Amino acid sequence: MVRSIRASASKKSSLSRLPRLAGRRAPNAALEGPSALAAPSAPGMTSTSASTLAPRAPAAAATLGRKVACLRSFYRHLRREGLIEHDPTADLHGPRKTQRLPRVLSREEVARLLREPKGTEPMALRDRALLEVMYACGLRASEVIGLEMTDIDMHEGFVRARGKGSKERLVPLGRQAIAAIRAYLRGGRSQLLHGREEPRLFVNFRGGPLTRQGLYKIVQRHARAVGLDGKMSPHTLRHSFATHLLSNGCDLRAVQEMLGHADIATTQMYTHLSGDRLKQVYYESHPRAKDE
C-alpha cells in the first residue's frame, strides 16, 4: 500500500512536466507548456514553474502512457465534481507503445538450467520439479505457486492452471516433469512440511506455500549457477515454452490455449521469434527456394 501511495504521488508531482518529458509538442495548443496542465479554476491548485525544474532525460513510452492516463482520470474527476467546465486532456493521447520481443532461452540453456538442481535433498527435489513444471507447462509465476495437490493429474498427464480472472485451463504435463514431481512428492515435500497440512504443491523450507518472491529467488539462484544471471526471470521459461513449441510446428491456436491467452494476437508475438522454423517451412514449401 505504501508503494502504491508513493507511486501515485510520483505521478501527480510529475504531471505538469508531461509535454517536456515527451520531448514533443502537446497534441493541442491548450496543453502546451507545463502551466497549461494545471487547473486554474480548481480551488487550492497551484502550478510549478518550468524554470524551477531540473532537466530530465525523456521518459519511456510506458511511463508517459501511465502519466497520461492518470492525468485524464484526474480531469474527468474535476468535471464530474463541477470544478472545471472544459477538459483540456480530451485530445491528449499517450505515445504508442513499441512491442519488445520477449527474451527466450535456447534449448541448450533450458537443459542446463533444468539439470542444475542436483542431489536428493528436499529443496533440490522441489526446485527440480518446480523448474520442470514451469517449462513443461508454460505457467505464469502466480499459476505455478498457486498449484494445489488436486490440480496435478499424473496418470492422465495434465495440470489444471488458474489464470487471469480465475479462468481455469488444462495443460499437458510432460514425462520428465511428471518424474520430477513424483521424486519431489516421494522424497522432499513431506520433509519440508514438518507434519503440517498444506494444499499447495510447492512449499518453502518452513512448510508454507511458496511465494512469488521465493519463486523468483529460486529461479535466479539456479540461473546464476549456470551462467544465465541477468538473462532470465520466471516468465522467461514461459516465453521459451511457447517459442520452442512454435519452432517445432505446434499450432498457434493450441499454444494460445495452453498459455491461457484471451486474444490470439498476444500469442502471435512468439511467431516473430521462430525464425528457424519459418526458414525450414519456406525451403520445404517454396518451389524456387532450392537449387535446381
Residue pairs with C-beta under 8 A, 6 or more apart in sequence:
8 70
11 66
11 67
11 70
12 70
12 74
14 21
14 67
15 37
15 67
15 70
15 71
15 74
16 34
16 35
16 37
16 38
16 47
16 48
17 34
17 50
17 53
17 56
18 26
18 34
18 37
18 64
18 67
18 68
18 71
19 25
19 26
19 31
19 32
19 33
19 34
19 37
20 34
20 50
20 53
20 56
21 56
21 58
21 59
21 63
21 64
21 67
22 58
22 59
22 64
22 95
23 58
25 32
26 32
26 36
26 92
27 91
27 92
27 93
28 91
28 92
30 36
30 88
31 37
31 88
31 89
31 91
31 92
33 50
34 47
34 48
34 49
34 50
34 53
35 47
35 49
35 50
36 88
37 47
37 71
37 88
38 45
38 46
38 47
39 45
39 75
39 78
39 83
39 84
40 47
41 83
41 84
41 85
42 78
42 83
42 84
43 83
59 67
61 94
61 95
61 96
61 97
61 98
62 97
64 94
64 95
65 94
65 95
65 97
67 94
68 89
68 92
68 93
68 94
69 94
71 89
71 92
72 87
72 89
72 92
75 84
75 87
75 88
75 89
76 87
78 84
78 87
79 85
79 87
99 269
101 269
101 272
101 273
102 235
102 236
102 239
102 269
102 270
102 273
103 231
103 232
103 236
103 239
104 236
104 239
104 240
104 243
104 273
105 113
105 228
105 231
105 232
105 236
105 237
105 240
107 244
109 226
109 228
109 231
110 135
110 237
110 240
110 244
112 226
112 227
112 228
113 131
113 222
113 223
113 226
113 228
113 232
114 128
114 131
114 132
114 135
114 176
116 222
116 225
116 226
117 124
117 125
117 127
117 128
117 131
117 222
118 124
120 187
121 188
122 187
122 188
122 189
122 191
122 192
123 188
123 192
123 205
124 188
125 180
125 183
125 184
125 187
125 188
126 184
126 188
126 189
126 192
126 202
126 203
127 218
127 222
128 180
128 183
128 184
129 177
129 180
129 181
129 183
129 184
129 188
129 202
130 144
130 202
130 210
130 215
130 218
131 219
131 222
131 237
132 174
132 176
132 177
132 180
132 181
133 139
133 144
133 147
133 159
133 173
133 177
133 180
133 181
134 144
134 234
134 237
134 238
134 241
135 177
135 237
135 240
135 241
136 172
136 173
136 174
136 176
136 177
136 241
137 144
137 159
137 161
137 171
137 172
137 173
137 177
137 241
137 258
138 171
138 237
138 238
138 241
138 242
138 258
138 259
139 147
139 159
139 161
139 171
139 238
140 163
140 235
140 238
140 260
141 212
141 215
141 216
141 234
141 235
142 212
143 161
143 162
143 163
143 260
144 202
144 215
144 234
145 200
145 202
145 209
145 210
145 211
145 212
145 214
145 215
146 162
146 200
147 159
147 161
147 200
147 201
147 202
148 199
148 200
148 201
149 199
149 200
149 201
150 199
151 159
151 160
151 161
151 162
151 201
152 159
152 160
152 173
152 181
152 201
153 159
153 160
153 173
154 173
154 178
154 181
154 182
157 172
157 173
157 174
157 175
157 178
158 170
158 171
158 172
158 173
159 170
159 171
159 172
159 173
160 168
160 169
160 170
161 168
161 169
161 170
161 171
161 260
162 168
163 169
163 260
164 260
164 262
167 260
169 257
169 258
169 260
171 258
172 258
173 181
181 201
189 201
189 203
192 203
192 204
192 205
192 207
193 203
193 207
194 206
194 207
196 207
196 208
198 207
198 208
198 209
200 209
200 210
202 209
202 210
203 209
203 210
204 210
204 211
204 214
215 234
216 233
216 234
219 232
219 233
219 234
219 237
220 229
220 233
223 229
223 231
223 232
238 259
239 270
242 255
242 259
242 267
242 270
243 270
243 273
243 274
245 254
245 255
245 258
246 252
246 255
246 270
246 271
246 273
246 274
246 277
247 274
247 276
247 277
248 277
249 277
252 264
252 267
252 268
252 271
253 264
255 267
255 270
256 264
256 266
256 267
259 266
259 267
261 267
282 289
283 289
283 290
